[in-house]
Amino acid sequence: MMISSKNKILGAYKSFLKDYLIDQYKYDGSQLIYFEKDGLSSFSITKPNSNYKNCNFVNGYPHFQISKDVCLAEIYNFLNDKPIYDDNFTIRYGDLHPNKPIPMLGQLRNIIIDKALVNIIKTSGKKNNIFTVGNISEKSIKHFVNSQTNTNNEALFNLIYSSVFHYDNQDNKNVLAYLSFCYESLNIIENYFKQLLLSDNSYLLESQLYADQELYNIVKKLTYEDAFKSNGEIKYVLQEFMFILNNQYKNSKIINIIGSNQSEHIKKVLDVVHINNLNCDVSYLTYSLCKNADSRNIEEWSRNLFSLVKDNDIKVDSQFINARDLIKFIIIANSNDTIIDFENPEYFKINFWGEIYKGLQNAKRIARNGTIYNCKLLSNMALVNQVIDKAVTFGDISKLLRYLYSVSHEFNNNLNEYQPLGELYYEFTAKCLNSLNVSDTKLFQKVL
């Protein structure tokens, strides 16, 4: 689910196909569908609308044609990464603290969602992808103090705590030691992610945001009931605005990836936005929690998952799925609102990936001869930018996977008919898999 400070308009993207439809049919941005019935094929929309021009109407629904050349132009623009947005985007994710740098299996969900979301956003603007590490939490500071002194040293805690929020005493040896401890945790996190092919993150220690003390003073003046702690520091809700109003990010569409159990926090943040009439475009992409996903040990949860794979004979191309690849497959195949149980193969949805893999194999072996012509497969492939916009607007990357599955299913069931499209289908599928950040998995490396 995407919860936003501003109304998100589905279809607010640009493309060659959209421009063509506006010009030819007075298109209004409604969701397009490819329609086949009684031997007739055409495009239509999901709700009746009599304002279209140059088309036939059936029960109030416009029906119109899109030529092969227009479809191909839209597909090739996708393959060549032509932007469908002009906005700046800032995607913020991460759910870790220096005192517990290794994520639980379930915490990988926001990392994997982020990698795919960043890939599918095609914009001419700037993309900031920020992994925040919560080193301003009292638990992290107390953990460090206790590890240094083996006691609850209140004076040392207060020194570090104050330096975090007011960016003072930065040359103090104890403050420097704490920051060094925080940076060491980043190395631990990065080495963990390298094992999962999820590295190359842009890390931000939350304490770095407080270097802007002018902004801190602005945030302190925001109207919000019960905004301060007993020591006068701002509470968690207002801390959020040190990021939202930061000069580096405030002129962009900010998307925060966060667990759905934080709904009360999200509500409070958006209340502050509205009460203070803040001109910011901030959204929260929420995802449900995971069951049986508390392990922080890669080897442990890999063994457990692979045992489930073998016990349930989960294979693609006669091969068992690699457990670390399976994590990506499970999270991408399920909508964000789904509570995933990592001990229940019902959530693995390997049939999606198997159909796509089969399509790639088929595309490599068929003759690929003949002239490309207008057909159901080509028409549905031309809707890819619409699907991507829907995935971005709703923050649900599974929409792109399910679409790719349907395209692959059509291709696999009509191979003789679609021989001329074999090469284009292969390139298209490879591009979609790259967008979903799974082309580097062992399964797809074998066929790409």
One Martini backbone bead per residue (centre of mass of N, CA, C, O) as a GRO file, in nm:
protein
  448
    1MET     BB    1   0.099   0.034   0.019
    2MET     BB    2   0.017   0.382  -0.052
    3ILE     BB    3   0.099   0.665   0.153
    4SER     BB    4   0.003   1.014   0.109
    5SER     BB    5   0.022   1.370   0.093
    6LYS     BB    6  -0.063   1.311  -0.201
    7ASN     BB    7  -0.227   1.263  -0.479
    8LYS     BB    8  -0.228   0.973  -0.674
    9ILE     BB    9  -0.199   0.940  -1.027
   10LEU     BB   10  -0.308   0.725  -1.238
   11GLY     BB   11  -0.126   0.785  -1.541
   12ALA     BB   12   0.127   0.995  -1.470
   13TYR     BB   13   0.260   0.944  -1.758
   14LYS     BB   14   0.491   0.899  -2.029
   15SER     BB   15   0.432   0.830  -2.388
   16PHE     BB   16   0.392   0.738  -2.705
   17LEU     BB   17   0.118   0.599  -2.672
   18LYS     BB   18  -0.030   0.829  -2.527
   19ASP     BB   19   0.002   1.044  -2.743
   20TYR     BB   20  -0.148   0.889  -2.961
   21LEU     BB   21  -0.422   0.856  -2.811
   22ILE     BB   22  -0.483   1.154  -2.772
   23ASP     BB   23  -0.481   1.228  -3.075
   24GLN     BB   24  -0.684   0.995  -3.190
   25TYR     BB   25  -0.902   0.951  -2.911
   26LYS     BB   26  -0.907   1.122  -2.653
   27TYR     BB   27  -0.739   1.040  -2.422
   28ASP     BB   28  -0.769   1.008  -2.038
   29GLY     BB   29  -0.585   0.771  -1.882
   30SER     BB   30  -0.705   0.514  -1.881
   31GLN     BB   31  -0.720   0.191  -1.848
   32LEU     BB   32  -0.579  -0.048  -2.042
   33ILE     BB   33  -0.708  -0.300  -2.276
   34TYR     BB   34  -0.708  -0.612  -2.418
   35PHE     BB   35  -0.951  -0.721  -2.669
   36GLU     BB   36  -1.130  -1.044  -2.693
   37LYS     BB   37  -1.411  -1.122  -2.922
   38ASP     BB   38  -1.549  -1.300  -3.159
   39GLY     BB   39  -1.270  -1.249  -3.335
   40LEU     BB   40  -1.217  -0.977  -3.198
   41SER     BB   41  -0.987  -0.693  -3.185
   42SER     BB   42  -0.897  -0.463  -2.911
   43PHE     BB   43  -0.911  -0.167  -2.746
   44SER     BB   44  -0.971  -0.061  -2.402
   45ILE     BB   45  -1.156   0.005  -2.107
   46THR     BB   46  -1.284  -0.024  -1.763
   47LYS     BB   47  -1.473   0.228  -1.835
   48PRO     BB   48  -1.712   0.409  -1.931
   49ASN     BB   49  -1.673   0.627  -2.240
   50SER     BB   50  -1.800   0.888  -2.467
   51ASN     BB   51  -1.538   1.092  -2.541
   52TYR     BB   52  -1.438   0.949  -2.762
   53LYS     BB   53  -1.269   0.911  -3.076
   54ASN     BB   54  -1.253   0.720  -3.358
   55CYS     BB   55  -1.474   0.499  -3.246
   56ASN     BB   56  -1.614   0.232  -3.106
   57PHE     BB   57  -1.920   0.135  -2.932
   58VAL     BB   58  -1.972  -0.080  -2.634
   59ASN     BB   59  -2.164  -0.012  -2.386
   60GLY     BB   60  -1.975   0.265  -2.363
   61TYR     BB   61  -1.721   0.136  -2.489
   62PRO     BB   62  -1.426   0.186  -2.624
   63HIS     BB   63  -1.299   0.089  -2.956
   64PHE     BB   64  -0.954   0.035  -3.062
   65GLN     BB   65  -0.663   0.087  -3.254
   66ILE     BB   66  -0.319  -0.042  -3.262
   67SER     BB   67  -0.046  -0.036  -3.417
   68LYS     BB   68   0.244  -0.194  -3.468
   69ASP     BB   69   0.433   0.056  -3.464
   70VAL     BB   70   0.339   0.164  -3.191
   71CYS     BB   71   0.403  -0.082  -3.022
   72LEU     BB   72   0.706  -0.096  -3.090
   73ALA     BB   73   0.785   0.183  -2.987
   74GLU     BB   74   0.710   0.127  -2.691
   75ILE     BB   75   0.896  -0.118  -2.647
   76TYR     BB   76   1.170   0.017  -2.729
   77ASN     BB   77   1.162   0.233  -2.512
   78PHE     BB   78   1.184   0.035  -2.281
   79LEU     BB   79   1.452  -0.106  -2.369
   80ASN     BB   80   1.592   0.206  -2.374
   81ASP     BB   81   1.504   0.375  -2.114
   82LYS     BB   82   1.269   0.558  -2.144
   83PRO     BB   83   1.124   0.799  -1.989
   84ILE     BB   84   0.810   0.846  -1.779
   85TYR     BB   85   0.963   1.062  -1.609
   86ASP     BB   86   1.066   1.400  -1.446
   87ASP     BB   87   1.126   1.329  -1.163
   88ASN     BB   88   1.229   1.329  -0.849
   89PHE     BB   89   1.376   1.064  -0.645
   90THR     BB   90   1.328   0.928  -0.304
   91ILE     BB   91   1.456   0.634  -0.155
   92ARG     BB   92   1.371   0.494   0.161
   93TYR     BB   93   1.555   0.261   0.365
   94GLY     BB   94   1.570   0.053   0.623
   95ASP     BB   95   1.605  -0.151   0.955
   96LEU     BB   96   1.870  -0.045   1.119
   97HIS     BB   97   2.124  -0.092   1.379
   98PRO     BB   98   2.434  -0.093   1.525
   99ASN     BB   99   2.350  -0.314   1.750
  100LYS     BB  100   2.182  -0.459   1.480
  101PRO     BB  101   2.306  -0.515   1.169
  102ILE     BB  102   2.172  -0.783   1.131
  103PRO     BB  103   1.926  -0.906   0.955
  104MET     BB  104   1.641  -1.032   0.929
  105LEU     BB  105   1.472  -1.204   0.708
  106GLY     BB  106   1.220  -1.007   0.710
  107GLN     BB  107   1.405  -0.740   0.656
  108LEU     BB  108   1.455  -0.799   0.345
  109ARG     BB  109   1.200  -0.687   0.215
  110ASN     BB  110   1.279  -0.381   0.184
  111ILE     BB  111   1.531  -0.429   0.011
  112ILE     BB  112   1.397  -0.576  -0.233
  113ILE     BB  113   1.189  -0.366  -0.301
  114ASP     BB  114   1.386  -0.139  -0.359
  115LYS     BB  115   1.553  -0.256  -0.595
  116ALA     BB  116   1.307  -0.273  -0.787
  117LEU     BB  117   1.190   0.012  -0.770
  118VAL     BB  118   1.437   0.163  -0.876
  119ASN     BB  119   1.449   0.013  -1.152
  120ILE     BB  120   1.145   0.092  -1.262
  121ILE     BB  121   1.229   0.383  -1.244
  122LYS     BB  122   1.179   0.614  -1.516
  123THR     BB  123   1.391   0.903  -1.519
  124SER     BB  124   1.517   1.234  -1.584
  125GLY     BB  125   1.576   1.252  -1.309
  126LYS     BB  126   1.661   1.206  -0.986
  127LYS     BB  127   1.810   0.929  -0.793
  128ASN     BB  128   1.757   0.850  -0.459
  129ASN     BB  129   1.927   0.594  -0.254
  130ILE     BB  130   1.847   0.537   0.095
  131PHE     BB  131   2.026   0.395   0.364
  132THR     BB  132   1.917   0.391   0.687
  133VAL     BB  133   2.082   0.442   1.007
  134GLY     BB  134   1.986   0.419   1.356
  135ASN     BB  135   2.212   0.616   1.550
  136ILE     BB  136   1.987   0.785   1.747
  137SER     BB  137   1.930   0.569   1.936
  138GLU     BB  138   1.931   0.478   2.258
  139LYS     BB  139   2.014   0.179   2.226
  140SER     BB  140   2.277   0.226   2.069
  141ILE     BB  141   2.418   0.405   2.277
  142LYS     BB  142   2.399   0.211   2.520
  143HIS     BB  143   2.551  -0.021   2.392
  144PHE     BB  144   2.818   0.131   2.364
  145VAL     BB  145   2.863   0.221   2.654
  146ASN     BB  146   2.861  -0.068   2.778
  147SER     BB  147   3.104  -0.174   2.601
  148GLN     BB  148   3.312   0.040   2.732
  149THR     BB  149   3.222   0.026   3.069
  150ASN     BB  150   3.026  -0.194   3.196
  151THR     BB  151   2.815   0.048   3.226
  152ASN     BB  152   2.592   0.307   3.331
  153ASN     BB  153   2.702   0.590   3.169
  154GLU     BB  154   2.545   0.884   3.180
  155ALA     BB  155   2.749   1.095   3.080
  156LEU     BB  156   2.824   0.954   2.812
  157PHE     BB  157   2.544   0.937   2.699
  158ASN     BB  158   2.480   1.247   2.697
  159LEU     BB  159   2.709   1.330   2.512
  160ILE     BB  160   2.627   1.164   2.261
  161TYR     BB  161   2.332   1.246   2.242
  162SER     BB  162   2.387   1.552   2.202
  163SER     BB  163   2.572   1.529   1.946
  164VAL     BB  164   2.356   1.413   1.759
  165PHE     BB  165   2.142   1.663   1.779
  166HIS     BB  166   2.380   1.917   1.784
  167TYR     BB  167   2.660   1.878   1.655
  168ASP     BB  168   2.861   1.836   1.894
  169ASN     BB  169   3.161   1.722   1.998
  170GLN     BB  170   3.311   1.589   1.734
  171ASP     BB  171   3.619   1.571   1.877
  172ASN     BB  172   3.547   1.372   2.070
  173LYS     BB  173   3.659   1.060   2.147
  174ASN     BB  174   3.378   0.933   2.215
  175VAL     BB  175   3.229   1.026   1.963
  176LEU     BB  176   3.425   0.902   1.759
  177ALA     BB  177   3.384   0.611   1.861
  178TYR     BB  178   3.088   0.593   1.791
  179LEU     BB  179   3.112   0.649   1.487
  180SER     BB  180   3.299   0.410   1.433
  181PHE     BB  181   3.094   0.197   1.519
  182CYS     BB  182   2.890   0.271   1.296
  183TYR     BB  183   3.077   0.217   1.049
  184GLU     BB  184   3.130  -0.080   1.115
  185SER     BB  185   2.834  -0.166   1.068
  186LEU     BB  186   2.834  -0.115   0.763
  187ASN     BB  187   3.030  -0.345   0.692
  188ILE     BB  188   2.855  -0.570   0.796
  189ILE     BB  189   2.614  -0.519   0.615
  190GLU     BB  190   2.755  -0.532   0.336
  191ASN     BB  191   2.865  -0.824   0.361
  192TYR     BB  192   2.588  -0.951   0.381
  193PHE     BB  193   2.471  -0.845   0.104
  194LYS     BB  194   2.679  -0.976  -0.087
  195GLN     BB  195   2.568  -1.270  -0.043
  196LEU     BB  196   2.273  -1.152  -0.180
  197LEU     BB  197   2.299  -0.937  -0.405
  198LEU     BB  198   2.252  -0.636  -0.212
  199SER     BB  199   2.442  -0.421  -0.276
  200ASP     BB  200   2.518  -0.093  -0.326
  201ASN     BB  201   2.477   0.114  -0.092
  202SER     BB  202   2.343   0.424   0.038
  203TYR     BB  203   2.453   0.547   0.327
  204LEU     BB  204   2.279   0.680   0.631
  205LEU     BB  205   2.334   0.849   0.903
  206GLU     BB  206   2.113   1.010   1.096
  207SER     BB  207   2.316   1.208   1.232
  208GLN     BB  208   2.388   1.371   0.966
  209LEU     BB  209   2.127   1.548   0.960
  210TYR     BB  210   2.228   1.730   1.226
  211ALA     BB  211   2.418   1.936   1.083
  212ASP     BB  212   2.139   2.089   1.040
  213GLN     BB  213   2.049   2.319   1.272
  214GLU     BB  214   1.848   2.495   1.122
  215LEU     BB  215   1.647   2.269   1.068
  216TYR     BB  216   1.603   2.183   1.359
  217ASN     BB  217   1.467   2.453   1.443
  218ILE     BB  218   1.231   2.425   1.247
  219VAL     BB  219   1.119   2.156   1.352
  220LYS     BB  220   1.064   2.256   1.649
  221LYS     BB  221   0.826   2.463   1.527
  222LEU     BB  222   0.636   2.259   1.474
  223THR     BB  223   0.311   2.165   1.476
  224TYR     BB  224   0.277   1.948   1.772
  225GLU     BB  225   0.160   1.734   1.979
  226ASP     BB  226   0.379   1.612   2.181
  227ALA     BB  227   0.697   1.670   2.056
  228PHE     BB  228   0.850   1.631   2.339
  229LYS     BB  229   1.076   1.559   2.551
  230SER     BB  230   1.192   1.605   2.871
  231ASN     BB  231   1.479   1.721   2.736
  232GLY     BB  232   1.369   1.875   2.449
  233GLU     BB  233   1.358   1.669   2.242
  234ILE     BB  234   1.261   1.535   1.968
  235LYS     BB  235   1.052   1.324   1.841
  236TYR     BB  236   1.011   1.078   1.613
  237VAL     BB  237   0.822   1.231   1.424
  238LEU     BB  238   1.010   1.489   1.383
  239GLN     BB  239   1.263   1.342   1.283
  240GLU     BB  240   1.154   1.287   0.995
  241PHE     BB  241   1.202   1.598   0.898
  242MET     BB  242   1.512   1.583   0.857
  243PHE     BB  243   1.456   1.442   0.580
  244ILE     BB  244   1.212   1.569   0.427
  245LEU     BB  245   1.354   1.881   0.458
  246ASN     BB  246   1.593   1.826   0.310
  247ASN     BB  247   1.768   1.973   0.055
  248GLN     BB  248   1.834   1.702  -0.106
  249TYR     BB  249   1.500   1.592  -0.100
  250LYS     BB  250   1.248   1.801  -0.110
  251ASN     BB  251   1.257   1.805  -0.451
  252SER     BB  252   1.099   1.525  -0.415
  253LYS     BB  253   0.988   1.204  -0.434
  254ILE     BB  254   0.911   1.052  -0.138
  255ILE     BB  255   1.000   0.710  -0.043
  256ASN     BB  256   0.895   0.509   0.223
  257ILE     BB  257   1.004   0.205   0.354
  258ILE     BB  258   0.752   0.031   0.555
  259GLY     BB  259   0.598  -0.108   0.800
  260SER     BB  260   0.260  -0.164   0.875
  261ASN     BB  261   0.312  -0.131   1.196
  262GLN     BB  262   0.356   0.203   1.130
  263SER     BB  263   0.077   0.355   1.094
  264GLU     BB  264   0.077   0.563   1.327
  265HIS     BB  265   0.327   0.716   1.238
  266ILE     BB  266   0.228   0.800   0.959
  267LYS     BB  267  -0.014   0.964   1.054
  268LYS     BB  268   0.149   1.173   1.216
  269VAL     BB  269   0.320   1.283   0.987
  270LEU     BB  270   0.079   1.376   0.806
  271ASP     BB  271  -0.034   1.569   1.015
  272VAL     BB  272   0.204   1.764   1.012
  273VAL     BB  273   0.184   1.842   0.718
  274HIS     BB  274  -0.110   1.960   0.733
  275ILE     BB  275  -0.095   2.155   0.978
  276ASN     BB  276   0.175   2.307   0.833
  277ASN     BB  277   0.161   2.329   0.523
  278LEU     BB  278   0.347   2.133   0.369
  279ASN     BB  279   0.559   2.124   0.075
  280CYS     BB  280   0.531   1.783   0.030
  281ASP     BB  281   0.635   1.460  -0.125
  282VAL     BB  282   0.514   1.201   0.074
  283SER     BB  283   0.568   0.845   0.106
  284TYR     BB  284   0.427   0.515   0.210
  285LEU     BB  285   0.561   0.199   0.177
  286THR     BB  286   0.387  -0.081   0.266
  287TYR     BB  287   0.459  -0.383   0.459
  288SER     BB  288   0.426  -0.685   0.558
  289LEU     BB  289   0.493  -0.924   0.757
  290CYS     BB  290   0.685  -1.205   0.881
  291LYS     BB  291   0.702  -1.545   0.914
  292ASN     BB  292   0.954  -1.723   1.012
  293ALA     BB  293   1.191  -1.448   1.023
  294ASP     BB  294   1.426  -1.417   1.274
  295SER     BB  295   1.674  -1.485   1.138
  296ARG     BB  296   2.038  -1.379   1.103
  297ASN     BB  297   2.128  -1.649   0.959
  298ILE     BB  298   2.205  -1.754   0.656
  299GLU     BB  299   2.262  -2.058   0.695
  300GLU     BB  300   2.005  -2.124   0.848
  301TRP     BB  301   1.779  -2.018   0.649
  302SER     BB  302   1.885  -2.175   0.405
  303ARG     BB  303   1.841  -2.459   0.512
  304ASN     BB  304   1.539  -2.438   0.569
  305LEU     BB  305   1.449  -2.366   0.280
  306PHE     BB  306   1.580  -2.610   0.130
  307SER     BB  307   1.415  -2.822   0.275
  308LEU     BB  308   1.144  -2.727   0.161
  309VAL     BB  309   1.214  -2.763  -0.134
  310LYS     BB  310   1.268  -3.071  -0.121
  311ASP     BB  311   1.007  -3.172   0.026
  312ASN     BB  312   0.832  -3.015  -0.227
  313ASP     BB  313   0.960  -3.027  -0.507
  314ILE     BB  314   1.106  -2.746  -0.595
  315LYS     BB  315   1.111  -2.674  -0.947
  316VAL     BB  316   1.330  -2.571  -1.225
  317ASP     BB  317   1.439  -2.747  -1.468
  318SER     BB  318   1.504  -2.989  -1.255
  319GLN     BB  319   1.572  -2.764  -1.033
  320PHE     BB  320   1.658  -2.649  -0.749
  321ILE     BB  321   1.613  -2.381  -0.553
  322ASN     BB  322   1.783  -2.134  -0.444
  323ALA     BB  323   1.755  -1.994  -0.136
  324ARG     BB  324   1.855  -1.696  -0.203
  325ASP     BB  325   1.668  -1.662  -0.446
  326LEU     BB  326   1.395  -1.720  -0.307
  327ILE     BB  327   1.364  -1.457  -0.156
  328LYS     BB  328   1.306  -1.284  -0.401
  329PHE     BB  329   1.071  -1.447  -0.519
  330ILE     BB  330   0.875  -1.421  -0.283
  331ILE     BB  331   0.860  -1.107  -0.250
  332ILE     BB  332   0.784  -1.036  -0.552
  333ALA     BB  333   0.522  -1.234  -0.577
  334ASN     BB  334   0.416  -1.066  -0.338
  335SER     BB  335   0.227  -0.863  -0.202
  336ASN     BB  336   0.262  -0.626   0.043
  337ASP     BB  337  -0.010  -0.728   0.204
  338THR     BB  338   0.131  -0.992   0.248
  339ILE     BB  339   0.165  -1.248   0.468
  340ILE     BB  340   0.465  -1.414   0.513
  341ASP     BB  341   0.542  -1.766   0.517
  342PHE     BB  342   0.854  -1.937   0.531
  343GLU     BB  343   0.692  -2.234   0.597
  344ASN     BB  344   0.505  -2.175   0.328
  345PRO     BB  345   0.485  -2.275  -0.005
  346GLU     BB  346   0.241  -2.099  -0.100
  347TYR     BB  347   0.443  -1.831  -0.124
  348PHE     BB  348   0.646  -1.902  -0.363
  349LYS     BB  349   0.541  -1.902  -0.664
  350ILE     BB  350   0.703  -2.076  -0.896
  351ASN     BB  351   0.521  -2.064  -1.150
  352PHE     BB  352   0.603  -1.788  -1.246
  353TRP     BB  353   0.908  -1.848  -1.297
  354GLY     BB  354   0.875  -2.100  -1.475
  355GLU     BB  355   0.729  -1.961  -1.713
  356ILE     BB  356   0.954  -1.758  -1.778
  357TYR     BB  357   1.180  -1.960  -1.824
  358LYS     BB  358   1.040  -2.114  -2.052
  359GLY     BB  359   1.023  -1.872  -2.247
  360LEU     BB  360   1.328  -1.835  -2.284
  361GLN     BB  361   1.385  -2.111  -2.398
  362ASN     BB  362   1.192  -2.094  -2.639
  363ALA     BB  363   1.319  -1.836  -2.769
  364LYS     BB  364   1.601  -1.979  -2.829
  365ARG     BB  365   1.483  -2.234  -3.017
  366ILE     BB  366   1.332  -2.091  -3.211
  367ALA     BB  367   1.345  -1.969  -3.535
  368ARG     BB  368   1.260  -1.659  -3.581
  369ASN     BB  369   1.054  -1.633  -3.820
  370GLY     BB  370   0.931  -1.369  -3.987
  371THR     BB  371   0.674  -1.132  -3.961
  372ILE     BB  372   0.579  -0.883  -3.782
  373TYR     BB  373   0.263  -0.864  -3.609
  374ASN     BB  374  -0.042  -0.812  -3.511
  375CYS     BB  375  -0.109  -0.903  -3.165
  376LYS     BB  376  -0.155  -1.003  -2.850
  377LEU     BB  377   0.138  -0.997  -2.754
  378LEU     BB  378   0.220  -0.717  -2.859
  379SER     BB  379  -0.006  -0.557  -2.719
  380ASN     BB  380   0.074  -0.634  -2.424
  381MET     BB  381   0.367  -0.528  -2.434
  382ALA     BB  382   0.271  -0.221  -2.482
  383LEU     BB  383   0.175  -0.205  -2.155
  384VAL     BB  384   0.428  -0.173  -1.969
  385ASN     BB  385   0.418   0.128  -1.867
  386GLN     BB  386   0.150   0.100  -1.724
  387VAL     BB  387   0.245  -0.115  -1.522
  388ILE     BB  388   0.473   0.046  -1.395
  389ASP     BB  389   0.301   0.279  -1.291
  390LYS     BB  390   0.130   0.101  -1.106
  391ALA     BB  391   0.363  -0.005  -0.932
  392VAL     BB  392   0.454   0.278  -0.833
  393THR     BB  393   0.188   0.398  -0.723
  394PHE     BB  394   0.144   0.128  -0.527
  395GLY     BB  395   0.417  -0.018  -0.452
  396ASP     BB  396   0.389  -0.294  -0.654
  397ILE     BB  397   0.599  -0.527  -0.802
  398SER     BB  398   0.406  -0.774  -0.862
  399LYS     BB  399   0.269  -0.653  -1.115
  400LEU     BB  400   0.503  -0.707  -1.312
  401LEU     BB  401   0.524  -1.011  -1.277
  402ARG     BB  402   0.231  -1.089  -1.355
  403TYR     BB  403   0.252  -0.973  -1.635
  404LEU     BB  404   0.492  -1.146  -1.734
  405TYR     BB  405   0.348  -1.411  -1.697
  406SER     BB  406   0.120  -1.360  -1.906
  407VAL     BB  407   0.308  -1.322  -2.147
  408SER     BB  408   0.446  -1.603  -2.125
  409HIS     BB  409   0.193  -1.775  -2.148
  410GLU     BB  410   0.119  -1.685  -2.432
  411PHE     BB  411   0.380  -1.770  -2.572
  412ASN     BB  412   0.389  -2.077  -2.488
  413ASN     BB  413   0.088  -2.143  -2.618
  414ASN     BB  414   0.202  -1.987  -2.915
  415LEU     BB  415   0.470  -2.054  -3.079
  416ASN     BB  416   0.403  -2.070  -3.380
  417GLU     BB  417   0.277  -1.782  -3.398
  418TYR     BB  418   0.550  -1.636  -3.236
  419GLN     BB  419   0.822  -1.657  -3.393
  420PRO     BB  420   0.875  -1.351  -3.482
  421LEU     BB  421   0.890  -1.278  -3.147
  422GLY     BB  422   1.127  -1.418  -3.000
  423GLU     BB  423   1.344  -1.192  -2.968
  424LEU     BB  424   1.167  -0.975  -2.840
  425TYR     BB  425   1.072  -1.138  -2.599
  426TYR     BB  426   1.348  -1.189  -2.477
  427GLU     BB  427   1.429  -0.892  -2.431
  428PHE     BB  428   1.184  -0.818  -2.262
  429THR     BB  429   1.221  -1.023  -2.031
  430ALA     BB  430   1.507  -0.941  -1.948
  431LYS     BB  431   1.426  -0.650  -1.870
  432CYS     BB  432   1.222  -0.721  -1.650
  433LEU     BB  433   1.419  -0.884  -1.470
  434ASN     BB  434   1.610  -0.648  -1.423
  435SER     BB  435   1.396  -0.465  -1.289
  436LEU     BB  436   1.349  -0.696  -1.055
  437ASN     BB  437   1.640  -0.806  -0.967
  438VAL     BB  438   1.686  -1.133  -1.108
  439SER     BB  439   1.915  -1.179  -1.334
  440ASP     BB  440   2.143  -1.276  -1.101
  441THR     BB  441   2.032  -1.537  -1.068
  442LYS     BB  442   2.088  -1.866  -1.116
  443LEU     BB  443   1.845  -1.930  -1.289
  444PHE     BB  444   1.882  -1.684  -1.508
  445GLN     BB  445   2.182  -1.718  -1.583
  446LYS     BB  446   2.133  -1.982  -1.758
  447VAL     BB  447   1.939  -1.810  -1.989
  448LEU     BB  448   2.087  -1.509  -2.029
   0.00000   0.00000   0.00000
